[in-house]
Amino acid sequence: DFPAAQWHEVIDANLTSTFLCCRAAAALMRSQRSGAIVNISSDIAFSGDAGRSAYAAAKAGILGLTRSLALELATTGVRANAVAPGRIETPRVRANYTDAEWEAAAKRIPIGHAGQPEDVAEAVAYLVSDGAKHVTGQTIHVNGGRIMT
């Protein structure tokens, strides 16, 4: 029952936009023979989520795109990696849940609470740093262990 127009909207907003940004950035990075691309996926790319098939497909597509870019760009000095956040407490996400729903969801995260935007930012900062100069084609999970449950 999922409308095709809605499918395209979700795919374009998440996957096509990532492809277009990567294409533009990769051209510049290739010419300077250095750079680091970090794409944002989701733990839903690995687990799926009822009622969110387009989102899950788009986020899984980002991972395939990232791995392909890593291979395509490796000889040019450009790395490509991804971060797959789980539940991150942002105003937009938090607004979708009552306090009771939010607390119940937190209990399903092994660490016991949602992540913060800073947690995702730290993973991205690592991947663009010299500390990750030999890391490409990888995904860092920032989800408090939720992907394992």
C-alpha positions as CSV (number, residue, x, y, z in Angstrom):
1,D,0.0,0.0,0.0
2,F,3.0,2.3,0.1
3,P,2.6,5.0,-2.6
4,A,5.4,5.1,-5.3
5,A,5.6,8.9,-5.0
6,Q,6.3,8.6,-1.3
7,W,8.9,5.9,-2.0
8,H,10.7,8.2,-4.4
9,E,10.5,11.1,-2.0
10,V,12.2,9.1,0.8
11,I,14.8,7.6,-1.5
12,D,15.6,11.0,-3.0
13,A,15.8,12.7,0.4
14,N,18.2,10.1,1.8
15,L,20.0,8.2,-1.0
16,T,20.0,10.3,-4.1
17,S,21.0,13.4,-2.1
18,T,23.9,11.5,-0.6
19,F,25.0,10.3,-4.1
20,L,24.9,13.9,-5.4
21,C,26.9,15.3,-2.5
22,C,29.5,12.5,-2.8
23,R,29.8,13.0,-6.6
24,A,30.5,16.7,-6.1
25,A,32.9,16.2,-3.2
26,A,34.7,13.3,-4.8
27,A,35.6,15.4,-7.9
28,L,37.3,18.0,-5.8
29,M,39.0,15.5,-3.5
30,R,40.3,13.4,-6.4
31,S,41.9,16.5,-7.9
32,Q,43.6,17.4,-4.6
33,R,44.5,13.7,-4.1
34,S,43.2,13.6,-0.5
35,G,40.0,13.7,1.4
36,A,37.5,11.8,3.6
37,I,33.9,11.3,2.9
38,V,31.6,10.3,5.8
39,N,28.0,9.3,5.0
40,I,25.3,9.0,7.5
41,S,23.3,5.8,7.4
42,S,21.2,4.3,10.2
43,D,20.9,1.2,12.3
44,I,17.7,0.6,10.5
45,A,19.8,-0.2,7.4
46,F,20.8,-3.4,9.3
47,S,17.6,-4.2,11.2
48,G,14.8,-2.9,9.0
49,D,11.7,-1.3,10.6
50,A,8.1,-2.1,10.0
51,G,6.4,0.7,8.1
52,R,9.7,2.3,7.1
53,S,10.8,0.1,4.1
54,A,11.8,3.0,1.9
55,Y,13.9,4.6,4.7
56,A,15.6,1.2,5.4
57,A,16.3,0.7,1.8
58,A,17.8,4.2,1.3
59,K,20.0,3.9,4.4
60,A,21.2,0.4,3.3
61,G,21.9,1.9,-0.2
62,I,24.1,4.5,1.5
63,L,26.2,1.7,2.9
64,G,26.6,0.1,-0.6
65,L,27.4,3.5,-2.1
66,T,30.0,4.2,0.6
67,R,31.8,0.8,0.1
68,S,31.8,1.3,-3.6
69,L,33.2,4.8,-3.3
70,A,35.9,3.5,-0.9
71,L,37.1,1.1,-3.6
72,E,36.7,3.5,-6.5
73,L,38.6,6.3,-4.7
74,A,41.2,4.4,-2.7
75,T,44.0,4.9,-5.2
76,T,43.4,8.7,-5.3
77,G,44.0,9.3,-1.6
78,V,40.3,9.7,-0.8
79,R,38.6,7.6,1.9
80,A,34.9,6.9,2.3
81,N,33.2,5.6,5.4
82,A,29.8,5.7,7.1
83,V,28.3,6.2,10.5
84,A,25.1,4.4,11.4
85,P,23.4,6.0,14.3
86,G,20.7,4.4,16.3
87,R,18.2,6.4,18.4
88,I,19.7,9.9,18.8
89,E,17.9,12.4,21.0
90,T,17.2,15.4,18.8
91,P,14.2,17.6,19.1
92,R,12.8,16.2,15.9
93,V,13.1,12.6,16.9
94,R,12.0,13.2,20.5
95,A,8.8,15.0,19.4
96,N,7.5,11.8,17.9
97,Y,7.3,10.0,21.3
98,T,5.5,10.4,24.6
99,D,7.7,10.3,27.7
100,A,6.5,6.8,28.4
101,E,7.3,5.6,24.9
102,W,10.7,7.2,25.0
103,E,11.6,5.5,28.3
104,A,10.3,2.2,27.0
105,A,12.5,2.5,23.9
106,A,15.5,3.4,26.1
107,K,15.2,0.1,28.0
108,R,15.7,-1.7,24.7
109,I,19.1,0.0,24.2
110,P,21.8,-2.0,26.1
111,I,23.5,1.2,27.3
112,G,20.1,2.3,28.7
113,H,19.6,5.6,26.9
114,A,19.5,7.3,23.5
115,G,22.6,8.9,22.1
116,Q,23.2,12.6,21.7
117,P,24.1,14.4,18.5
118,E,27.6,14.8,19.9
119,D,28.1,11.1,19.9
120,V,27.6,11.0,16.1
121,A,29.8,14.0,15.6
122,E,32.6,12.3,17.5
123,A,32.5,9.3,15.2
124,V,32.5,11.6,12.2
125,A,35.4,13.5,13.6
126,Y,37.4,10.3,14.1
127,L,36.7,9.2,10.5
128,V,38.0,12.4,9.0
129,S,41.0,12.6,11.3
130,D,44.5,11.3,10.6
131,G,43.8,8.7,13.2
132,A,41.6,7.0,10.6
133,K,44.0,7.4,7.7
134,H,44.0,3.7,7.1
135,V,40.2,3.2,7.5
136,T,38.0,3.1,4.4
137,G,34.8,1.4,3.4
138,Q,33.8,0.9,7.1
139,T,30.7,1.7,9.1
140,I,30.8,2.8,12.7
141,H,27.7,2.0,14.7
142,V,26.7,4.7,17.2
143,N,23.7,3.0,18.9
144,G,24.5,2.1,22.4
145,G,24.5,-1.6,21.4
146,R,20.9,-1.5,20.0
147,I,22.0,-3.2,16.8
148,M,22.9,-6.3,18.8
149,T,19.4,-6.7,20.4
